[in-house]
Amino acid sequence: MVPMDHGITIGPVTGLANITQSTAAAADGGADAVIMHKGIVKECYARYPRDLGLIVHLSASTNLSVDPDHKIIITRPLEAMRLGADAVSVHVNVGSEKESEMLKDLGEVSRACEGLGLPLLAMMYPRGKNIHNQYDPDLIAHACRAGAEMGADIIKTNYTGEQDTFREVVKGCPVPIIIAGGMKTSSDKELLDKIKGAIDSGASGVAVGRNVFMHETPAIMVRRIRGVVHEGLTPEEAIKQYQ
């Protein structure tokens, strides 16, 4: 899936200034789904075929805030469903100053989704003043388990960087985990190696934003990611096959 919910947080950055074009590239590349906020859904999603899944993101904050780690709920599950959402997502920064408020919000959203039959993706990240390493396997495992305990159907989180430690994260979480693509990498192979490692250690998929929409050819990058995730290609094979 391709997250495109960055506009609220960091503004119209490269690759997202023309959100319609970015969505088209994700669809053309064969992305399973996109993640976006309600206003963008109204502007550009409706024109794409229904085989491009829609996940409406319910949380928001801006990096201009005194506390960017504090995510608040700006959209309700029923509102997202009326927009045609296949699922919704909520962001929780575990370990942040406002963790308790975000967990409360996640619980309320989980309850609403259960009543609507709407799948819930929880973005669970160890992040805050007391978190010195957001890739610490124990912290990631705790964050993932917390999301599952709260009723999420799928968890999005950081990759630990090592297959052995990520396998332990997966073992401790009773629902599927997908990894975040993270910051823009220096090469396609660097990202695909990370994805391959995650998939081989039990991840169910990936959510790659900046490494897709900031790419020179986003549709090709989506195809390469699909090659590794769905077709079992090595990074080298995916790069060679999809030019």
C-alpha positions in Angstrom: 0.0 0.0 0.0 1.0 3.6 -0.6 0.5 6.1 2.3 -0.3 9.6 1.0 -1.4 11.1 4.2 1.7 13.3 4.6 0.2 16.5 3.4 -1.3 17.5 6.8 1.9 16.7 8.6 4.6 18.1 6.4 2.8 20.0 3.6 2.7 19.6 -0.2 6.2 18.0 -0.5 7.8 16.7 -3.6 5.6 14.0 -5.1 2.5 15.1 -3.3 2.0 18.6 -4.6 -0.1 17.0 -7.4 -1.9 14.4 -5.4 -4.1 13.3 -8.4 -1.0 12.5 -10.4 0.6 10.6 -7.4 -2.6 8.5 -7.0 -2.6 7.7 -10.7 1.0 6.5 -10.5 0.1 4.2 -7.5 -2.8 2.8 -9.3 -0.9 2.3 -12.5 1.9 0.5 -10.6 -0.6 -1.9 -9.1 -0.7 -0.8 -5.5 -3.1 -2.8 -3.4 -4.3 0.4 -1.6 -3.6 4.0 -0.8 -3.9 5.7 2.6 -5.2 9.3 2.5 -7.2 11.9 4.3 -10.9 12.6 3.7 -10.4 15.8 1.7 -8.1 14.1 -0.8 -10.5 11.2 -1.2 -13.1 13.7 -2.3 -10.8 15.3 -4.8 -9.1 12.4 -6.5 -9.9 8.9 -5.4 -13.3 8.4 -7.0 -11.9 8.3 -10.6 -9.8 5.2 -10.0 -11.0 1.6 -10.3 -12.2 -0.2 -7.2 -9.3 -2.6 -7.3 -7.3 0.2 -5.7 -8.2 -0.1 -2.1 -9.0 2.9 0.0 -7.8 3.4 3.6 -9.0 6.6 5.1 -6.6 8.0 7.8 -8.4 9.3 10.8 -5.4 10.9 12.7 -3.6 14.1 12.2 -1.0 16.6 13.5 1.4 19.0 11.8 5.1 19.4 12.3 4.5 23.0 13.1 2.9 22.0 16.4 4.6 22.3 19.8 3.9 18.5 20.0 3.8 16.9 16.6 3.8 13.4 18.2 0.3 14.1 19.6 -2.2 12.8 17.0 -5.8 13.7 17.2 -8.8 12.1 15.6 -10.2 14.3 12.8 -12.4 11.9 10.9 -14.9 9.3 12.3 -15.2 5.7 11.0 -18.8 6.2 9.7 -17.7 9.3 7.8 -14.9 7.3 6.2 -17.3 4.5 5.3 -19.6 7.0 3.6 -16.6 8.0 1.5 -16.1 4.4 0.3 -13.3 3.4 2.7 -12.3 -0.3 2.6 -10.6 0.3 5.9 -9.5 3.1 8.3 -6.2 3.8 10.0 -5.2 5.5 13.3 -1.7 6.6 14.4 -0.5 6.1 18.0 2.9 7.2 19.2 3.6 4.8 22.1 5.8 6.4 24.7 4.9 10.0 23.8 3.6 12.5 26.4 0.0 12.2 25.0 0.1 8.4 24.7 -2.9 7.9 27.0 -5.1 10.2 24.9 -4.2 8.4 21.6 -4.8 5.0 23.2 -8.2 6.2 24.3 -9.0 7.4 20.8 -7.8 4.1 19.3 -10.1 2.2 21.7 -13.1 4.4 20.6 -12.3 4.0 16.9 -11.9 0.2 17.4 -15.3 0.0 19.0 -16.9 1.9 16.2 -15.2 -0.1 13.5 -16.3 -3.3 15.1 -19.9 -2.1 15.0 -19.5 -1.1 11.3 -17.6 -4.2 10.2 -14.8 -1.8 9.0 -11.2 -3.1 9.2 -8.8 -1.1 11.3 -5.1 -0.5 10.7 -3.2 0.8 13.7 0.0 2.7 13.0 2.0 1.9 16.2 5.3 3.6 16.7 7.7 3.9 19.7 8.1 7.6 19.7 8.5 10.3 22.3 10.9 12.0 24.7 11.6 8.8 26.6 12.2 6.7 23.4 15.8 6.8 22.5 15.7 4.2 19.7 12.5 3.8 17.8 13.9 0.7 16.1 14.5 -1.2 19.4 12.9 -4.6 18.9 11.4 -4.8 22.4 9.8 -1.4 22.0 8.4 -2.3 18.6 7.1 -5.6 19.9 5.4 -3.8 22.8 3.8 -1.2 20.4 2.5 -3.9 18.1 1.1 -6.0 20.8 -0.6 -2.9 22.3 -2.3 -2.2 18.9 -3.5 -5.8 18.7 -4.8 -5.8 22.3 -6.8 -2.6 21.4 -8.6 -4.4 18.6 -6.6 -3.5 15.5 -6.9 -5.9 12.6 -3.5 -5.0 11.2 -0.5 -3.2 12.5 1.9 -0.8 10.7 5.2 -0.2 12.4 9.0 0.2 12.0 11.2 -2.6 10.7 13.8 -3.5 13.3 16.5 -3.8 10.7 17.3 -7.5 11.4 15.3 -10.6 10.5 16.0 -12.4 13.7 14.6 -9.6 15.9 11.7 -8.9 13.6 10.6 -12.5 13.7 10.2 -12.1 17.5 8.1 -9.0 16.9 5.8 -11.0 14.6 5.6 -13.9 17.1 4.4 -11.6 19.8 1.6 -10.0 17.7 -1.6 -12.0 17.0 -2.6 -9.9 14.0 -0.7 -9.2 10.7 2.1 -6.6 10.7 3.2 -4.5 7.8 6.3 -2.3 7.9 6.6 1.4 7.1 8.9 2.4 4.3 10.4 5.2 6.3 12.6 8.0 5.1 13.7 8.3 1.5 16.5 5.8 0.8 19.6 6.4 -1.3 18.7 3.7 -3.8 15.9 1.4 -4.8 17.9 -1.6 -3.8 18.3 -0.3 -0.3 14.6 -0.1 0.1 13.9 -3.5 -1.6 16.5 -5.2 0.6 14.7 -3.9 3.7 11.3 -5.1 2.3 12.7 -8.5 1.4 14.2 -8.9 4.9 10.8 -7.9 6.5 8.8 -10.3 4.3 11.2 -13.1 4.9 10.9 -12.6 8.7 7.1 -12.7 8.7 5.8 -9.2 7.7 2.5 -9.5 5.8 3.2 -6.5 3.6 4.6 -2.9 3.4 3.3 0.6 3.4 5.7 2.7 1.3 5.1 6.4 0.9 8.1 8.7 0.3 10.1 6.1 -1.5 7.2 5.8 -4.0 5.8 9.3 -4.5 9.2 11.0 -4.4 10.6 8.5 -6.9 11.5 9.6 -10.4 9.1 6.9 -11.8 6.6 6.0 -9.0 4.7 3.4 -10.9 7.8 1.5 -11.7 8.8 1.6 -8.0 5.4 0.2 -7.0 5.9 -2.6 -9.5 9.3 -3.4 -8.0 7.8 -3.5 -4.5 5.0 -5.8 -5.7 7.6 -8.0 -7.3 9.3 -8.6 -3.9 6.1 -8.7 -1.8 3.7 -10.7 -4.0 5.9 -12.4 -6.6 8.8 -13.6 -4.4 11.4 -11.8 -6.5 14.8 -10.8 -5.1 15.5 -7.1 -5.1 17.9 -7.6 -8.0 15.3 -9.5 -10.0 12.6 -6.9 -9.3 14.9 -4.1 -10.5 15.8 -6.0 -13.6 12.3 -7.1 -14.5 10.6 -3.7 -14.0 12.3 -1.0 -15.9 
